[in-house]
Every structure is written in C-alpha cells, then in structure tokens.
Amino acid sequence: MNLPNVEQIAMEVRADFEARKIDEAELKQLYQRYNPLEDIDSFMKSAKEMFPNLNCGLTTVYLRKLFSDGRIINGKYRDNNHTFLLLEDSIVVDITSDQYGGPKVYVGPLQGPWSLE
C-alpha cells in the first residue's frame, strides 16, 4: 500500500466534504446500505450543517467506496464512539477525528487514541 497516495486521497476527500462537492444522492445510497435510517434526509441535512460532527460514518462509507477495500470500524477515538476506515487490518484512514480534538486527516497505524472498541 502506498501511504502517501492514501493520505493524498484522504485529504482531497476531506476538502470535497468541506466544500460540499460530494454527490449527495450517492452518499445517501452508500450510507443507507451501511446504516438504514428512516429519516435519511433529515440526517443528511444535519450532517452537512455540522461537518465534521455527525459525519464519521458518512465519510467512512465514501472512503471505503473509493479505496474498494477496508473495514468500516465502529470503534473509539479516546472515549468517543467513532467510525473510521481500517485498511489492511492496521492502517487507519480518518478524516473527521477533529470533531474530538484530533487531526483533520489521519492516515497511519492503528494506535491510541483510536481503538477497535
């Protein structure tokens, strides 16, 4: 795996989410497969307004689609429930940990403050 390439893609995706350039219909479809919500439209509206808060699942399903690989982890960042992508069972790709005081974009080894539980 080429970590600099993964990091570049993660940074571009983060910028696209911030600029609201992600196709909302595609994102809604990806998220509904991961977490079917009755009121997906309300959730999507709130998530868009609160980025990066409420967006860890949304960004993770989108990153997984781009990389065509990885596991969606419902883990923790410090003591907070948090969703992130895990590539090759050891590389975290996370573009929303700043909602908890972490970096805007992290691509690196699975280590604290990230955890699988």
C-alpha positions as CSV (number, residue, x, y, z in Angstrom):
1,M,0.0,0.0,0.0
2,N,1.2,3.4,-0.9
3,L,0.5,5.5,2.2
4,P,1.4,8.9,0.7
5,N,-1.2,8.1,-2.1
6,V,-3.8,7.1,0.5
7,E,-3.1,10.3,2.5
8,Q,-3.5,12.4,-0.6
9,I,-6.8,10.9,-1.5
10,A,-8.0,11.3,2.2
11,M,-7.0,15.0,2.1
12,E,-8.8,15.5,-1.2
13,V,-12.0,13.8,0.1
14,R,-11.9,15.9,3.3
15,A,-11.7,19.1,1.1
16,D,-14.5,17.8,-1.0
17,F,-16.7,17.2,2.0
18,E,-15.9,20.7,3.4
19,A,-16.7,22.3,0.0
20,R,-19.9,20.1,-0.3
21,K,-18.7,18.6,-3.6
22,I,-19.7,15.1,-2.7
23,D,-22.7,13.8,-4.7
24,E,-25.4,13.7,-2.0
25,A,-27.6,11.1,-3.8
26,E,-24.6,8.7,-4.0
27,L,-23.6,9.4,-0.4
28,K,-27.2,8.8,0.8
29,Q,-27.3,5.5,-1.0
30,L,-23.9,4.3,0.4
31,Y,-24.9,5.3,3.9
32,Q,-28.4,3.7,3.7
33,R,-26.7,0.4,2.8
34,Y,-24.4,0.7,5.9
35,N,-27.0,2.1,8.3
36,P,-30.6,2.2,7.1
37,L,-32.3,5.2,8.5
38,E,-36.0,6.0,8.4
39,D,-35.4,9.8,8.0
40,I,-32.2,9.8,6.0
41,D,-33.0,13.3,4.5
42,S,-33.1,14.9,7.9
43,F,-29.8,13.1,8.9
44,M,-28.1,14.2,5.7
45,K,-29.2,17.8,6.2
46,S,-27.9,17.9,9.8
47,A,-24.7,16.2,8.9
48,K,-24.0,18.7,6.1
49,E,-24.6,21.6,8.5
50,M,-22.4,20.2,11.3
51,F,-19.4,18.8,9.4
52,P,-17.2,17.2,10.7
53,N,-19.6,16.3,13.6
54,L,-22.0,13.6,12.7
55,N,-20.0,12.7,9.6
56,C,-17.7,9.9,10.6
57,G,-19.9,7.2,9.2
58,L,-20.7,9.2,6.0
59,T,-17.1,9.9,5.3
60,T,-16.0,6.3,6.1
61,V,-18.5,4.7,3.7
62,Y,-17.4,7.1,1.0
63,L,-13.7,6.4,1.6
64,R,-14.4,2.6,1.5
65,K,-16.0,3.0,-1.9
66,L,-13.1,5.0,-3.2
67,F,-10.5,2.5,-2.0
68,S,-12.7,-0.5,-2.8
69,D,-11.2,-2.1,0.3
70,G,-11.1,-1.8,4.0
71,R,-13.3,-2.4,7.0
72,I,-15.6,0.1,8.4
73,I,-14.8,0.2,12.1
74,N,-17.3,1.3,14.8
75,G,-14.6,1.9,17.3
76,K,-13.5,4.8,19.5
77,Y,-11.5,7.9,19.4
78,R,-10.4,8.5,23.0
79,D,-13.7,7.8,24.9
80,N,-16.0,8.8,22.0
81,N,-17.8,6.4,19.7
82,H,-16.3,6.9,16.3
83,T,-16.3,5.3,12.9
84,F,-13.2,5.1,10.7
85,L,-11.8,3.0,7.9
86,L,-9.2,0.3,8.5
87,L,-7.1,-0.8,5.6
88,E,-5.0,-4.0,5.7
89,D,-6.2,-4.5,9.3
90,S,-3.7,-2.0,10.5
91,I,-3.9,1.4,8.7
92,V,-6.5,3.9,10.0
93,V,-8.0,6.4,7.5
94,D,-9.9,9.0,9.4
95,I,-11.0,12.4,8.1
96,T,-13.2,13.5,11.0
97,S,-11.3,13.0,14.2
98,D,-11.1,16.7,14.6
99,Q,-14.6,16.7,15.9
100,Y,-12.9,15.3,19.1
101,G,-9.8,17.4,19.0
102,G,-7.8,15.1,16.7
103,P,-6.3,15.8,13.3
104,K,-8.4,16.7,10.4
105,V,-6.9,13.9,8.4
106,Y,-5.1,10.9,9.8
107,V,-3.6,8.1,7.8
108,G,-1.4,5.8,9.8
109,P,-1.1,2.9,12.1
110,L,-3.9,1.8,14.4
111,Q,-2.8,3.2,17.7
112,G,-4.2,5.3,20.5
113,P,-6.3,7.3,20.7
114,W,-8.0,5.1,18.0
115,S,-9.3,1.8,19.2
116,L,-11.4,-1.0,17.8
117,E,-13.7,-0.9,20.8
